[in-house]
Amino acid sequence: MQQKNFTPQSIVGNGPGNVISRLHRLAAFALLLCILGYAQTSQAQQFIGTGITINANTSKQSSVTSYVGGDRTSAINTNQVTFFNGADLGSGDAFDVNNGSLTVTLASDTLNGRTFDSRGNIVTYPFISSTLYYRVYLDGTTAPDYGTTALTLSSASNTSFPTTYVLNGTIDLFALPRATGGGKYRVDIYFEGQYKVGSASPTRVNDPGSGAANPSSATFTVTAPAVTPSGSTTTWQSTSSSDWFLPSNWTNGVPNSRSDAIIPENTTGTNIIFPVLNDLSKNFRVRNLTLRGTTNSGRAQVTVQQAVLHVFGNIQQLSGGLVGTNIGNAGVLDSTKNSTLILLGGNQFITGRLSVPDVIIRGSGVKSVANALLPTNILSFQPSSATDGVIVQSASAQNNADGSVSYVFDTTGNSIINLSTTGSIDTNTTGQGSETTTSYVKGVLSAEGPFVNGTPWMFGNIGIELTPNHDASLVTVQRIIGDPLIGPTTPAPGATPVPIKRQYSIAGDVQATGNTSDVVFHYLNSAYELNTIKEENLTMFRTPTGAAPYTPEYGTLNQANKTVTRLGLPSLARYYLTLGDKSNPLPVSLVAFAAVRSGANALLSWTTATELTNKGFNVQVSADGVTFRTLGFVASKLVNSSQVLNYAYTDVEAGKNGTRYYRLEQVDQDGKLNYSPVRALSFDGAAATSVALVAYPNPFTNTVGLTLEGVSASNGALANVKVVDMTGRTVRDQQLALNGASLSLGDLSDLRSGLYLAKVTLPDGSTKTVRIQRQ
C-alpha cells in the first residue's frame, strides 16, 4: 500500500486560509474516491467517503499518513490508497511509551443527501449531523464502550449534496497507552451521519455500515520502559516467565517504591504465568499492589519464596493470592531464610487473607487489616520513630457516599491478626521488634496451642502466659486492645468502674474439678491502655460471658514487669480476663432485691452474684423515701465470692402504718458504701403478700438461675419448672428442689438462641412466669 503524505500545518490549522485549503483537499479526496470507485450510487442517503489523517512519531520515524476510512474490497486500484482497516499505525515500528505520539490531525466524511422519487424527480434529504466514534484498548482485552469518545464533526459545506464534515482539533490516541504501558493496542473507529425526512425522527447511517458492531480497526505497538514511571501503574502480562525483574513481563516496566502494580486474574485462555520472588540479591519493591480475582481457581498470585517484598502503599487481594512459603529459620526473624514482607510508608490498608512467615512493620501511622494477616513465624515492629511508633489494627472496609473506601477500627472478629500455633511477636531484647506503648497490635489478635501439664504456654508472646496443671488438646486465646469490656451500669454514687483497654478470651480449656492454671497477665503502661486507672491499683477480674457480673481474681501486681499474676485459677471451658481498679472495683453484683408484706411484717430478700471485700448489709427503712434509718445488719456470707448468695431479713418493728420504703446499704471492708434500689410497701388495710420470679443472667449463654422473691417455702421443697419456646413446645419439664429462694435449671447449652418462657409451679399450686433469652 502506498502512503499519501501531507504537510501537517496545511491540514490542522483553523485560520480562513487553512479552512479553504482543507476543503480543497477534502474535495480532492472525494474526487479520488470517485475515481477509485468508492463513490456510492446516488439513489440513497449514504456516505460517499470517509478518511482520517494520522501523525505518528514512533521510536524510529515520524510520518503523516492519510487513510481511507474503510476497506472497500470491490474498489479498483487499491494499491494507490492506504486503508485504515487492518493498518499498522506505526508502519512496522513500535512507539516509545515516554516519547512516542500518535494523533488524529484530520477526520472527514462526505455524505450523499440526494435521491430520486418514483417519477425520477430529485429529492433532497439533508444530513443534519455527523459523529466520529473511536476507542483505544489493549489488544486481547475487552473493548470499552464508545460513549466517552464520541466527537461531533463540524459541517464544512452547507449544501444538501454532498455534505462534508470535518474534525476541528486533534485526537490523542496515545493517551491510554501512556497510562497503562507497553503492548499491542487496537484503535476502532466508525462514522455516523443523521438525516431528517420532514417531521420524522432523524435516520442514522453508519460507515462502515455495521457501525459499532464491526468498526474499522487498526493497531499499533508500544514498547514498555525498563522501569515503571513514578506515579504510574504497570500490569503483569507474562505467559512465559515468572521473573519479576524482566521488563517484558510488565506492560509498563518493572514496578518500584513510587509506582503501582496489578496482577490480573487467571481467566480461560490467558495462559498467564504468575511472578515468583526467589532472589535475595534483588530489591522487590512496589507502592500499591493489587491482585485481582475472587475465585480460588482464577485468583492472581504472587509467591514470595527466599526473598523480601517491600510494600510502601496498600495491598488489595480479596482472593488471598499473596503468600510466603519459606521458613528456613523457625521461631527467628530471618529475612535470609524466611519469606519476608515489609510494610513501609505511612497509613496502609491490607485487604484479604495475607499469609507470610515474617512480617516486619516499619514506617509510621496505622496499618489497617481488613480480613486476616497471618505472620506464621514472626511479627516484628520496627517503626521509623520509637516515640511515634507504628500500629497494626483490625479494621473493616467502609464504602463512602462519594464512592471512596475508608477503613475503620473493628473488633467484631471479622478481621484479625492471627498467629495460629506457629507465629509469635518478636521479642528482640533490644526492644526493636517487640510491642511497646506506641507500637503494638490494636484490636483482635489471636493465637492457639495445646496445654501440657506443668508447661508454660506464651501464646505467641501476645501478653498472657498460662501454666496448667492438666492437659488440653487446643486452647485459643484472643486478645483485644482498644475495646474494653463494659463495666457495671449502677456502681456506687460518683464512681464509674471501668476495665483497662485490654482483654483476653480463653476457649478450649478442660473444665473439671481440680483443673487450674497459673496466669500471668501482661499489660502496656500507657494512658490509652490503662483507661484512667492508676497502675498501682490494677487487679484481675474474670467473667464467663464477657459482661457483668465480674469475679475478682486479685493476683499479684509487678509494676516493674508490667504483670498481674494469679496462681491456681480454676479452669472454665470459656472465660474472659481483664484488669480493673481495686479502689473502684467491678463490684458486688446485686441481682435481686425484693420486699413483700407478710401480715404486719415485711419480708426482705436479696441475691448477689459476686462480692468483693464485702463486710455486709445495713437494712434501712424510711417513712418518706428520703431520710433512711438502719433496722439491722446482715453480715456477708463470704467476703469475696464468685457464687450466687441469698440473704433475707424480716422487719418485725411494731406500729407500721402508711407506706414504708426499704433499701440496702452495702458496706465494704474499708467502709465504702453502696446502695440498692428502693422498694416500697403499704401497711394500710389487709395484709398482702407477693411473689416475683427473676432470672439471672438474662440473656444467658449456657445456664440461667431463677430467684423467687418473697417466697416462704422451706429448703428442699419441690417446684415444677417448665421451659417453653415461642411456638409453645416444652423443651424442659423437671422437678427441682428449692434452695432458699433459688432454682438452678442446669445446662441449657443444647437450646437454640432465642426467647423462651420459664414457668415455675410452687408447692402451694401458685405459678410464676419469666421470659428468658439464650444468646
C-alpha positions in Angstrom: 0.0 0.0 0.0 1.2 3.5 -0.9 1.1 6.2 1.8 -0.2 9.7 0.9 1.8 12.2 3.0 0.7 15.8 3.6 2.2 18.7 5.5 0.6 18.8 9.0 0.3 22.6 9.1 -1.9 22.7 6.0 -4.2 20.1 7.5 -4.9 21.1 11.1 -4.9 24.9 11.0 -8.1 26.7 11.9 -7.5 30.0 10.1 -9.5 31.0 7.0 -6.7 30.1 4.6 -6.3 26.7 6.2 -10.0 26.0 6.1 -10.1 26.7 2.3 -7.0 24.5 1.9 -8.6 21.8 3.9 -11.9 22.0 1.9 -9.8 21.8 -1.3 -8.1 18.7 0.0 -11.5 17.2 1.1 -12.9 17.8 -2.4 -9.8 16.2 -3.9 -10.1 13.3 -1.5 -13.8 12.8 -2.5 -12.8 13.0 -6.2 -10.1 10.5 -5.6 -12.6 8.1 -4.0 -14.9 8.6 -7.0 -12.0 7.8 -9.5 -11.1 4.7 -7.5 -14.6 3.5 -7.5 -15.6 4.4 -3.9 -18.5 6.7 -4.8 -21.8 5.1 -3.9 -24.9 5.2 -6.0 -26.9 8.4 -5.6 -30.1 6.5 -5.2 -30.0 6.7 -1.3 -28.7 8.7 1.6 -25.2 7.3 2.4 -21.5 8.0 2.9 -19.6 8.9 -0.3 -16.3 8.5 1.5 -14.5 8.8 4.9 -10.9 9.2 5.9 -8.6 10.3 8.7 -5.0 11.7 8.7 -2.7 10.5 11.5 0.6 12.0 12.7 2.8 9.2 14.1 6.1 9.6 16.0 7.5 6.1 16.6 10.8 5.1 18.0 12.5 5.3 14.6 10.5 7.7 12.3 7.8 10.4 12.1 5.2 10.4 9.4 1.8 11.9 8.4 -0.4 9.4 6.7 -3.9 9.7 5.2 -6.1 6.6 5.5 -9.3 5.7 3.7 -11.8 5.1 6.4 -13.0 1.6 5.4 -11.7 -1.4 3.3 -13.7 -1.3 0.0 -12.6 -4.7 -1.4 -14.6 -4.1 -4.6 -12.6 -0.9 -5.4 -10.2 -0.7 -8.3 -6.5 0.3 -7.9 -6.5 -0.4 -4.2 -2.7 -0.2 -4.2 -3.0 3.6 -4.6 -4.6 4.2 -1.2 -3.9 3.3 2.4 -6.8 1.6 4.2 -7.3 2.3 7.9 -8.9 -1.1 8.5 -6.1 -3.6 9.1 -3.4 -1.0 9.1 -0.3 -0.8 11.4 -0.3 2.8 12.5 3.4 2.7 13.3 4.2 1.3 9.8 6.0 -1.6 11.4 7.8 0.4 14.2 7.0 0.4 17.9 6.2 3.5 19.9 8.2 4.6 22.9 6.0 4.8 26.0 7.6 8.0 27.2 8.4 9.9 24.0 6.1 8.5 21.3 3.0 10.2 20.0 0.0 9.2 17.9 -2.6 11.8 17.0 -5.5 12.1 14.5 -5.0 15.6 12.9 -7.9 15.4 10.5 -11.0 13.4 10.2 -13.6 14.0 7.4 -16.6 12.4 5.8 -18.7 13.3 2.8 -22.4 12.2 2.6 -24.9 12.0 -0.1 -28.2 13.8 0.7 -30.0 13.4 -2.7 -32.2 10.7 -4.1 -34.9 10.3 -6.7 -38.6 9.7 -6.2 -40.7 7.2 -8.2 -41.1 9.7 -11.1 -37.4 10.4 -11.3 -37.6 13.8 -9.6 -34.6 14.8 -7.4 -35.4 14.8 -3.7 -33.0 16.1 -1.1 -32.8 14.9 2.4 -30.1 16.9 4.0 -27.7 15.4 6.5 -28.0 17.3 9.8 -25.0 15.9 11.8 -22.0 13.6 11.7 -20.2 12.0 14.6 -16.9 10.1 14.8 -16.7 7.3 17.4 -13.4 5.9 18.4 -11.8 3.8 21.2 -8.3 2.6 22.1 -7.6 -0.5 24.1 -5.0 -3.2 24.7 -5.4 -5.9 22.1 -6.9 -9.1 23.5 -8.8 -7.3 26.3 -12.4 -6.4 26.5 -13.1 -3.3 24.3 -14.5 -0.3 26.2 -17.7 1.5 25.3 -17.7 4.3 22.7 -19.7 6.6 24.9 -16.9 8.8 26.3 -15.1 9.0 23.0 -17.8 10.3 20.6 -16.8 13.6 18.8 -19.3 15.7 16.8 -17.8 16.8 13.5 -18.3 20.3 12.1 -20.0 20.9 8.8 -17.6 22.3 6.1 -20.3 22.8 3.4 -23.9 24.0 3.6 -25.3 22.2 0.5 -27.5 19.2 0.7 -25.5 17.2 -1.8 -22.8 16.4 -1.0 -22.4 17.4 2.7 -18.9 17.4 4.2 -18.0 17.3 7.9 -14.5 17.7 9.4 -12.9 17.4 12.8 -11.7 20.6 14.5 -8.6 19.9 16.6 -6.8 16.6 17.2 -7.3 13.3 19.0 -4.5 11.8 21.1 -4.7 8.1 20.5 -1.7 7.5 22.7 -3.2 8.9 25.9 -4.4 5.5 27.1 -1.1 3.6 26.3 0.9 6.3 28.1 -1.1 5.5 31.2 -1.0 1.7 31.0 2.3 0.9 29.4 3.5 -1.4 26.6 1.8 -3.9 24.4 -0.2 -4.1 21.2 -3.1 -1.7 21.1 -6.1 -1.6 18.9 -7.9 1.6 17.5 -11.6 1.2 16.4 -13.4 3.9 14.5 -16.7 4.4 12.7 -18.7 7.4 11.4 -22.4 8.0 12.0 -24.4 10.5 10.0 -28.0 11.6 10.6 -30.5 13.0 8.0 -34.1 14.1 8.5 -37.1 13.5 6.4 -39.8 16.0 7.1 -41.0 15.9 10.7 -39.9 12.3 11.2 -37.2 11.4 13.7 -33.6 11.5 12.4 -32.4 8.5 10.5 -28.9 7.1 11.2 -26.4 6.0 8.6 -23.0 4.4 9.5 -19.7 3.9 7.8 -18.7 1.1 8.0 -22.3 0.0 7.6 -22.3 -2.2 10.7 -21.2 0.7 12.8 -20.2 -0.1 16.4 -20.6 -3.9 15.8 -17.9 -4.1 13.2 -15.9 -0.9 13.0 -12.7 -0.1 11.0 -9.8 -1.3 13.1 -6.1 -0.6 13.1 -3.2 -1.5 15.5 -0.1 -0.1 17.0 2.6 -1.4 19.3 4.1 0.3 22.4 7.4 -0.7 23.9 7.3 -0.7 27.7 10.0 1.1 29.7 12.5 -0.8 31.8 11.2 0.8 35.0 7.6 2.0 35.7 7.5 5.8 35.6 6.9 7.4 39.0 3.2 7.6 39.8 2.2 5.2 37.0 0.8 1.7 37.0 2.1 -1.4 35.4 0.3 -4.7 34.8 1.8 -8.2 34.8 1.4 -9.8 31.4 3.8 -12.8 31.2 2.9 -16.1 29.6 6.4 -17.5 29.6 8.4 -16.3 32.7 7.9 -15.7 36.4 10.8 -13.2 36.6 9.6 -10.1 38.4 12.5 -8.0 37.1 12.1 -8.8 33.3 10.6 -5.6 31.8 8.7 -7.5 29.0 6.7 -9.3 31.7 5.1 -6.0 32.6 3.0 -3.6 30.4 4.8 -0.5 31.8 8.1 -1.6 33.2 9.2 -3.1 36.5 7.4 -1.6 39.5 9.2 0.3 42.2 8.5 2.1 45.5 6.9 5.0 43.6 4.7 3.0 41.2 1.8 0.6 41.4 1.5 -3.0 40.2 -1.5 -5.0 39.1 -1.5 -8.8 38.9 -4.5 -9.8 36.7 -6.7 -12.8 37.4 -6.3 -16.1 35.6 -9.0 -16.4 33.1 -9.6 -19.1 30.4 -7.2 -18.7 27.5 -4.8 -16.2 29.1 -2.1 -18.8 29.9 -0.6 -16.4 32.4 2.4 -17.3 34.5 2.4 -15.5 37.8 5.5 -13.9 39.4 7.7 -15.8 41.9 10.1 -13.9 44.1 13.1 -16.0 44.9 16.3 -13.9 44.8 17.8 -12.3 47.9 20.1 -10.1 45.8 17.1 -8.4 44.2 15.2 -5.5 45.7 11.5 -6.3 45.2 9.6 -3.0 45.7 6.1 -1.7 44.9 3.9 1.1 46.1 0.3 -0.2 45.8 -0.1 -3.9 45.0 -3.4 -5.2 43.6 -4.1 -8.9 43.0 -7.3 -9.4 41.1 -9.8 -12.2 41.1 -12.4 -13.5 43.6 -12.2 -17.3 43.0 -9.7 -19.8 44.1 -9.1 -21.1 40.6 -8.8 -17.7 38.9 -7.1 -15.6 41.6 -4.0 -13.7 40.8 -0.9 -14.9 42.7 2.4 -13.6 43.9 4.6 -16.1 45.7 7.4 -14.9 48.0 10.0 -17.7 48.5 13.5 -16.9 49.6 13.1 -13.1 49.1 11.9 -9.9 50.7 9.0 -7.9 49.3 8.8 -4.2 50.3 5.3 -2.6 50.0 5.1 1.2 50.5 1.3 1.5 49.9 -1.8 -0.6 50.1 -2.3 -4.3 49.4 -5.6 -5.3 47.8 -6.0 -9.1 47.2 -9.5 -10.2 48.1 -8.7 -13.8 47.0 -5.6 -14.1 49.2 -3.1 -14.7 46.4 -0.1 -13.1 48.1 1.7 -15.8 50.0 5.1 -16.6 51.5 6.2 -20.2 51.5 9.7 -20.5 53.1 10.5 -20.9 56.8 14.2 -21.8 56.9 14.7 -20.5 60.4 11.6 -21.2 62.5 11.0 -19.0 65.5 13.6 -16.4 64.5 13.2 -13.2 62.4 15.4 -14.0 59.4 15.0 -12.4 56.0 17.8 -14.5 54.5 15.9 -17.8 55.1 12.3 -16.9 55.7 9.8 -15.4 53.2 9.5 -11.8 54.3 7.0 -9.0 53.8 7.9 -5.4 54.9 5.2 -2.8 55.3 6.7 0.7 54.9 5.4 4.2 54.5 2.5 5.8 56.5 -1.0 4.6 56.8 -1.5 1.4 54.8 -4.5 -0.8 54.1 -4.3 -4.6 53.7 -7.3 -6.5 52.4 -7.8 -10.2 52.0 -6.2 -13.1 53.7 -2.4 -12.5 53.7 -0.1 -15.3 54.9 3.7 -14.7 55.0 6.1 -16.2 57.6 7.9 -13.0 58.6 6.1 -9.7 58.6 8.0 -6.5 59.5 6.1 -3.3 60.4 8.1 -0.2 59.5 7.4 3.4 58.7 4.7 5.2 60.7 1.0 5.5 61.1 -1.6 2.7 61.2 -1.6 -0.4 59.1 -5.3 -1.5 58.8 -6.1 -5.1 58.2 -9.5 -5.9 56.7 -9.8 -9.7 56.8 -6.7 -11.6 58.1 -3.0 -11.1 58.5 -1.2 -14.3 59.3 2.5 -14.0 60.3 3.1 -17.7 60.5 6.6 -17.2 62.0 7.4 -13.7 63.3 5.6 -10.3 63.6 8.1 -7.6 64.2 7.7 -3.8 64.9 10.5 -1.5 63.6 9.0 2.0 63.4 10.8 5.0 61.9 10.4 6.7 65.3 10.2 4.8 68.5 8.4 7.8 70.1 5.7 8.0 67.5 5.6 4.2 66.9 3.5 2.3 64.4 0.2 0.4 64.9 -1.3 -2.7 63.2 -5.1 -2.7 63.7 -8.0 -5.0 62.8 -10.4 -3.0 60.6 -13.3 -3.1 58.2 -13.7 -1.5 54.8 -16.4 1.1 54.7 -17.9 2.4 51.4 -18.4 6.2 51.5 -21.1 8.2 49.7 -18.6 9.6 47.3 -17.6 6.1 46.1 -14.3 6.1 48.1 -13.4 3.4 50.6 -12.2 4.1 54.2 -11.1 1.7 56.9 -12.5 1.8 60.4 -11.4 0.1 63.7 -13.2 -3.2 64.0 -13.2 -5.7 66.9 -16.1 -8.0 65.8 -13.7 -10.7 64.8 -14.4 -10.4 61.1 -10.8 -9.0 60.8 -8.0 -10.5 62.8 -4.2 -10.7 63.1 -3.8 -14.4 63.7 -0.6 -16.1 64.9 -2.2 -19.5 65.0 0.1 -22.2 66.6 3.4 -21.2 65.0 3.5 -17.4 64.8 4.8 -15.1 67.6 5.5 -11.4 68.2 9.2 -10.5 68.1 10.9 -10.4 71.5 14.2 -8.9 70.5 16.0 -7.9 73.7 17.0 -4.5 72.4 13.3 -3.5 72.2 13.4 -3.3 68.4 10.7 -5.7 67.2 8.6 -6.2 70.3 5.4 -4.4 71.2 5.7 -1.1 73.1 3.4 1.5 74.4 3.5 3.2 70.9 4.0 0.1 68.6 1.5 -2.8 69.0 -1.4 -4.7 67.6 -4.7 -2.8 68.2 -7.9 -4.8 68.0 -8.2 -8.5 67.6 -5.0 -10.7 67.9 -5.3 -14.5 68.2 -3.0 -17.4 69.0 -3.6 -21.0 69.9 -1.8 -24.1 71.2 -2.1 -27.2 73.4 -2.0 -27.3 77.2 0.7 -29.7 78.6 0.6 -30.3 82.4 3.2 -28.0 84.1 4.4 -26.4 80.9 4.1 -22.6 80.5 2.5 -21.5 77.2 3.1 -18.0 75.9 0.6 -18.0 73.0 2.9 -16.2 70.6 4.0 -13.6 73.1 0.7 -11.8 72.9 0.8 -10.8 76.6 -0.6 -13.8 78.5 1.2 -16.8 80.0 -0.8 -19.9 81.2 0.7 -22.8 83.1 -1.9 -25.6 83.5 -1.9 -28.5 85.9 -3.6 -30.6 83.3 -3.7 -31.3 79.5 -5.9 -29.8 76.8 -5.7 -30.5 73.1 -6.2 -27.0 71.8 -6.7 -23.7 73.6 -7.4 -20.5 71.8 -6.6 -17.1 73.3 -8.0 -14.0 71.6 -6.7 -10.6 72.7 -8.4 -7.3 72.1 -6.8 -3.9 72.8 -8.7 -0.7 72.4 -12.2 -2.1 73.1 -12.6 -2.7 76.9 -15.2 -4.9 78.5 -18.2 -2.9 79.7 -18.4 -2.4 83.5 -21.5 -2.2 85.7 -24.0 0.5 85.0 -25.1 1.1 88.6 -21.9 1.5 90.6 -21.6 3.5 93.8 -22.6 7.1 93.6 -19.9 9.2 91.8 -17.9 6.1 90.7 -17.5 4.7 87.2 -15.7 1.3 87.4 -14.0 0.5 84.1 -11.6 -2.2 83.0 -8.4 -1.4 81.1 -8.5 -1.5 77.3 -7.1 -5.0 77.1 -9.0 -8.2 77.4 -8.3 -11.9 76.8 -10.8 -14.6 76.0 -9.6 -18.2 76.7 -11.5 -21.0 75.0 -11.0 -24.7 74.7 -9.7 -25.5 78.2 -10.9 -28.6 80.1 -13.4 -27.6 82.8 -13.2 -30.2 85.6 -12.8 -30.3 89.4 -9.2 -29.6 90.3 -8.2 -28.2 86.9 -6.4 -24.9 87.3 -3.9 -22.7 85.6 -1.3 -20.1 86.8 -2.0 -16.9 84.9 0.5 -14.1 84.1 -1.4 -11.1 82.6 0.9 -8.6 80.8 -0.2 -5.0 80.1 1.3 -1.9 78.5 1.8 1.0 80.9 0.2 3.7 78.6 -2.5 6.2 79.4 -4.5 4.8 76.5 -4.5 1.2 77.7 -4.9 1.9 81.4 -8.0 3.8 80.7 -7.8 6.3 83.7 -6.8 3.5 86.2 -3.8 4.1 88.3 -1.2 1.4 87.7 -0.7 0.7 91.4 -4.4 -0.1 91.7 -4.5 -2.8 89.0 -6.2 -6.2 89.9 -7.5 -9.1 87.9 -11.2 -9.8 87.1 -12.9 -12.6 85.3 -16.3 -13.1 83.6 -17.7 -16.2 81.8 -19.8 -14.1 79.4 -17.7 -11.0 78.6 -20.0 -8.9 80.6 -21.1 -8.3 84.3 -21.1 -9.8 86.8 -17.3 -9.9 87.3 -15.5 -12.2 89.6 -12.5 -10.6 91.4 -9.5 -12.9 91.0 -7.0 -10.4 92.5 -3.4 -11.5 91.7 0.0 -10.1 92.5 0.9 -6.8 90.7 4.5 -6.4 89.5 4.9 -2.8 88.2 8.5 -3.4 87.1 7.5 -6.3 84.8 4.0 -4.9 84.0 2.2 -8.0 85.0 -0.5 -9.3 87.3 -0.1 -12.9 88.3 -2.9 -15.2 89.6 -1.9 -18.7 90.8 -4.3 -21.6 90.6 -7.1 -20.0 88.6 -9.9 -22.7 88.3 -10.5 -23.7 84.7 -13.6 -22.9 82.7 -14.4 -24.0 79.1 -14.5 -20.3 78.2 -13.9 -17.1 80.1 -12.6 -13.5 79.8 -9.8 -11.9 81.8 -9.2 -8.2 82.3 -7.7 -5.8 84.8 -9.7 -3.3 86.8 -9.2 -0.8 89.7 -9.1 -2.3 93.2 -10.0 1.1 94.7 -13.1 1.3 92.4 -13.8 -2.3 91.7 -16.1 -4.1 89.3 -18.1 -4.6 92.5 -20.7 -6.6 94.4 -23.3 -7.5 91.9 -26.8 -7.3 93.4 -29.1 -9.3 91.0 -32.3 -9.3 93.0 -33.9 -7.3 95.9 -37.5 -7.7 96.9 -39.8 -6.6 99.8 -43.1 -8.2 100.4 -45.7 -7.8 103.2 -46.5 -10.8 105.4 -49.2 -9.8 107.9 -47.8 -7.0 110.0 -44.2 -7.8 109.0 -42.0 -7.0 105.9 -40.0 -9.9 104.3 -36.9 -8.6 102.6 -34.8 -10.9 100.4 -31.8 -10.3 98.1 -29.3 -12.2 95.9 -25.7 -11.4 94.9 -23.8 -12.9 92.0 -20.3 -11.6 93.1 -18.9 -9.9 96.2 -15.6 -8.1 96.6 -14.3 -7.2 100.1 -17.9 -7.1 101.3 -18.5 -6.7 105.0 -22.3 -6.9 104.9 -25.5 -5.0 104.5 -27.4 -2.4 106.6 -31.1 -2.9 106.1 -32.6 0.6 106.1 -36.2 1.9 106.2 -37.7 5.4 105.6 -41.2 6.9 106.0 -40.7 9.4 103.2 -38.2 7.7 100.9 -35.6 10.4 101.6 -34.4 10.0 105.1 -33.4 6.4 106.0 -32.5 4.8 109.3 -30.9 1.4 109.9 -33.1 -1.5 111.2 -30.4 -4.1 111.4 -27.2 -5.5 109.9 -26.7 -8.7 107.9 -23.1 -9.9 107.6 -21.7 -11.1 104.3 -21.7 -14.9 103.9 -18.4 -14.7 102.0 -16.2 -11.5 102.0 -15.0 -12.4 98.5 -17.3 -14.6 96.4 -18.0 -15.5 92.8 -21.0 -17.7 93.6 -24.7 -16.8 94.0 -25.5 -16.0 97.6 -29.1 -15.4 99.0 -30.0 -13.2 102.0 -33.1 -12.5 104.0 -34.3 -10.1 106.7 -37.7 -9.7 108.4 -38.8 -6.3 109.6 -40.9 -7.0 112.8 -40.9 -3.5 114.1 -44.3 -2.7 115.7 -46.6 0.2 114.7 -46.2 0.0 111.0 -48.7 2.2 109.0 -48.8 4.0 105.7 -46.0 3.4 103.2 -42.6 2.2 104.3 -39.5 2.4 102.0 -36.7 -0.1 102.2 -33.1 -0.2 100.8 -29.8 -2.0 101.4 -26.6 -0.1 102.4 -23.8 -2.4 101.3 -20.6 -1.9 103.4 -17.1 -2.7 102.1 -14.3 -3.8 104.5 -12.8 -0.4 104.1 -16.0 1.4 105.0 -17.0 2.3 101.4 -20.8 2.3 101.0 -23.0 1.3 98.0 -26.8 1.4 97.9 -29.5 -0.8 96.4 -32.7 0.4 94.6 -35.6 1.4 96.9 -38.6 -0.9 97.5 -42.0 0.4 98.8 -44.6 -1.5 100.9 -48.1 -0.3 102.0 -49.3 -1.2 105.5 -52.8 0.3 105.1 -55.6 -2.2 105.1 -55.4 -6.0 104.9 -52.1 -7.9 104.8 -50.9 -8.8 101.3 -48.0 -10.9 100.1 -46.5 -11.2 96.6 -44.0 -13.4 94.9 -41.9 -12.3 92.0 -39.8 -14.6 89.6 -36.4 -13.2 88.5 -33.9 -14.8 86.0 -30.2 -14.2 86.1 -28.2 -13.8 83.9 -30.7 -12.8 81.3 -29.8 -13.1 78.4 -27.8 -16.2 79.3 -25.2 -18.4 77.4 -25.5 -21.9 78.8 -27.0 -21.7 82.3 -29.6 -19.5 84.0 -30.7 -19.3 87.6 -34.2 -18.4 88.9 -34.9 -16.5 92.1 -38.3 -16.4 93.8 -38.6 -13.1 95.6 -41.0 -13.2 98.6 -41.4 -17.0 98.7 -41.6 -18.6 102.1 -41.1 -22.2 101.1 -38.5 -24.1 103.0 -35.3 -25.6 101.6 -35.9 -28.9 99.8 -39.5 -28.2 98.8 -40.1 -29.3 95.2 -41.2 -26.9 92.5 -42.1 -27.9 88.9 -40.2 -25.9 86.2 -41.2 -25.9 82.6 -39.3 -24.1 79.8 -41.4 -23.4 76.7 -40.2 -22.0 73.3 -42.1 -19.3 71.4 -44.0 -21.9 69.4 -45.4 -23.4 72.6 -43.2 -26.5 72.6 -42.0 -27.6 76.0 -38.2 -28.0 75.9 -37.7 -28.7 79.7 -40.0 -30.2 82.3 -38.5 -31.1 85.6 -39.0 -31.2 89.4 -36.4 -29.1 91.3 -35.7 -28.6 95.0 -35.8 -25.0 96.3 -32.5 -23.8 97.7 -33.8 -21.0 99.8 -35.4 -18.8 97.1 -33.3 -20.1 94.2 -33.6 -22.7 91.5 -30.9 -23.8 89.0 -32.1 -25.0 85.6 -28.8 -26.8 84.8 -27.1 -26.9 81.4 -29.2 -25.3 78.7 -26.5 -25.2 76.0 -28.5 -27.5 73.7 -31.2 -24.9 73.3 -31.2 -22.7 70.2 -30.6 -19.0 70.5 -33.9 -17.2 71.1 -36.7 -16.4 73.5 -38.3 -18.8 76.0 -40.7 -18.8 78.9 -39.7 -20.3 82.2 -42.8 -21.3 84.3 -42.4 -22.3 88.0 -45.3 -24.0 89.9 -44.8 -23.7 93.7 -45.7 -26.3 96.3 -48.9 -24.3 97.1 -50.0 -24.5 93.4 -49.3 -20.9 92.6 -47.3 -20.2 89.4 -44.9 -17.6 88.2 -43.5 -17.0 84.7 -40.5 -15.1 83.4 -39.2 -14.6 79.9 -35.6 -15.7 79.3 -33.3 -15.4 76.3 -30.4 -17.6 75.2 -27.7 -15.8 73.3 
